[in-house]
Amino acid sequence: MIMAGCGAGTPGGPAASATPAGSATPAGSGTATGSVGSASAGSGSPSASPGATHAIRGRVTVSTSAPSYRVGDPITARVANGLDHAIFTDDFKTDCSIVTLQRRDGTQWTDLTGCALGRPTMTVEIAPGQGYTATIDPHSFHMRQSSIGSGTYRIMFTYRAGPDDGGAEPLRADSAPFVIA
């Protein structure tokens, strides 16, 4: 298993619904929904953890640990692979994780990125039936250029079927929107 994370983590909890395998959408087009999973505490530095999860057969799912957060609270996202094959993604997204935090601006979603590690991007493999928990800490060193204030947000996860597909991540699953207030 290829794994990368910016900090230590522990196995996370279950994920809920998102994209059926047969209807995964190319990045940037369409969305899938997710729902609340289990919580994981943030530690002031980005963290990620692999582990078994309650994956939904035939789907890659994304969920958050809560339907809403307070401004400044860490955001925990869980990606679960219910497909019959491994999926691959790169880190270096929001807070050096494998997911991208997006804010709704009118009718558009805006990516909030930030990763100041100064190292090459690493590929992360999520095996069939496994999941990955990522924590986005708004106060981390990596997020100092991004403003995570009150508003509506979601988590976007992009991935690919093979480890060496030229780095492109044409498949995508999004969490349900959640509120930061």
Secondary structure as UniProt FT lines:
FT   STRAND          19..20
FT   HELIX           21..23
FT   STRAND          25..26
FT   TURN            27..28
FT   STRAND          47..52
FT   TURN            57..58
FT   STRAND          59..64
FT   STRAND          68..69
FT   TURN            71..72
FT   STRAND          75..81
FT   STRAND          87..90
FT   HELIX           94..96
FT   STRAND          100..105
FT   TURN            106..107
FT   STRAND          108..112
FT   STRAND          123..126
FT   TURN            128..129
FT   STRAND          130..136
FT   TURN            138..139
FT   HELIX           141..143
FT   TURN            144..145
FT   STRAND          151..160
FT   TURN            163..164
FT   TURN            166..167
FT   STRAND          171..174
FT   STRAND          178..180
//
